[in-house]
Amino acid sequence: MLTIDPKTFAESWCAAWNARDIEAVLAHFHDDATFTSPFARRIWPDSPGVFSGKPAIRAYWTEGLKMVPDLHFRIETVFSGVDTVVIHYVNQAGRHVAEVLTFQGDKVISGHGTYAG
């Protein structure tokens, strides 16, 4: 069962991204968390899109922020499950995105960036 409040978590997560504060975002993650994203190949063409551990996730997000200087998220809906939070948001380009975040205790153990269309 979730030990965090999904809405409060999503607001904190979004505020950290909008401040471009990767360390604040990573504070929500376990040290050995994994994160997947189909956009990884834009940064590293040979990437399988899977990042394991905070150092790898940090490197991916740091490069991603360099590519998207106007990054901004607006939360549309927050969904919660047994151990999962899904944050549906609209990004700076008007694209609908969902972050699927699975928790172990009060921290994310796996996350998945998913994109509409």
Summary of the structure (lengths in Angstrom):
residues: 117
radius of gyration: 13.2
end to end distance: 31.3
largest distance: 37.4
contacts: 325
relative contact order: 0.22
helix: 31%
strand: 38%
